Amino acid sequence: MLKILYIIGTLFQHLWFVRLLSISYLHAPKNKSCMIADTLDINIQQVSKSRLEEVDFQNLPFGRVFSDHMFVMNYEGGKWDHARIEGFKSLSMSPATSVLHYGQAIFEGLKAHKSKDGEVLLFRPQDNARRLNQSAIRMCMPEIPESLFMEALTKLIDVDRGWVPDSAGSALYIRPFMIAVDEYVGIRPSDNYTFIIFTCPVNAYYTEPLHVKIEEKYSRASSGGTGYAKASGNYAASLYPAKLAQEEGYRQLIWTDSSEHKYIEESGTMNICFVMGNRLITPKSSDTILAGITKDSVTTIARDWGMEVEDRRVSVDEVVQALKDGQISEAFGAGTAATIAQIESITFRENTYNLPGKENRTFSNKLYDYLDNLKRGALDDAHNWIIKV
């Protein structure tokens, strides 16, 4: 009997160990290994003299004025290391640096706002961390643990908190990005990477409603590609058709699917939304449509307000017919840089459809004010989206 109990006990120990290995495998990173401590030892080297006094905060061209510092961290030997905050400066790299040839580059965009009490607030930064890692997996790049992303981000913002504007419509735009840095001319994933976060104070991205065109020739992304990732190459591919549209008088394009050009996808730098009666309709995120954090906030708030939200495939024919019938009362883009960008007209082929004026838009105007007040700490944060620095 004792021998039987011993055998049974040994068997259970073996099964427990196998299960432990299975759990460890399921929860192990499926990308490049990421050996790093739970917290970062960040070396902070502050500049001797700030450039804040040189900045005219009333006249900020978007993305051209940069704060004093940046966060930098290197991935070498299979681990993230050498984390530091240093003065914003140019990068030095070999002409053979991998990113210059094979495009292994990803990025994110988010904002910090200042409350009326002077507190610095971040809007849904954890979601940016998760999306950065989704992009990293798709581009064969190492993931960054969310806790470390947040520590790097908050320490950098704390060092440069004086750069966060406090005027209406202004914010501190934050750009985290990662690039491949192997000095090697050969098509394979890099072994070494650099992760950087820099910031810039900005005013509004768009200052007036947009005229847009439904694009039927060129494509932003194709199924099976990198469209859902914030990969730099996605944006490079969109520049030429966007330039052609701008020469025709359009500020942005409405992209359609690459196979048939029958379904609405995104609008330039933003997800796109339509209001029809009490319905908010928006193309569902897919492998060709970026999962927008602002759009997710929009649909969540719309549901909170009792609107019917249809996050689904949206056909060009449906939208054009609704425009002809006057059923679309509002159309707007939703994105970090633009927040809520009103669309004034939509052109399809040779026909232009004008939408009701901005002053007559109930939902999107209310939404813009709500999001702005929420990000500045003036409203109750029901969804725990705000992080105080």
PyMOL commands that set and color helices and strands:
alter all, ss='L'
color gray80, all
select helices_A, chain A and resi 2-27+52-54+98-102+125-138+146-159+161-163+232-247+293-304+316-324+358-360+362-375
alter helices_A, ss='H'
color red, helices_A
select strands_A, chain A and resi 43-44+69-76+79-87+105-107+110-114+120-123+171-180+193-202+210-214+252-256+264-267+270-276+279-283+308-312+330-335+339-348+351-354+386-388
alter strands_A, ss='S'
color yellow, strands_A
deselect
rebuild
show_as cartoon
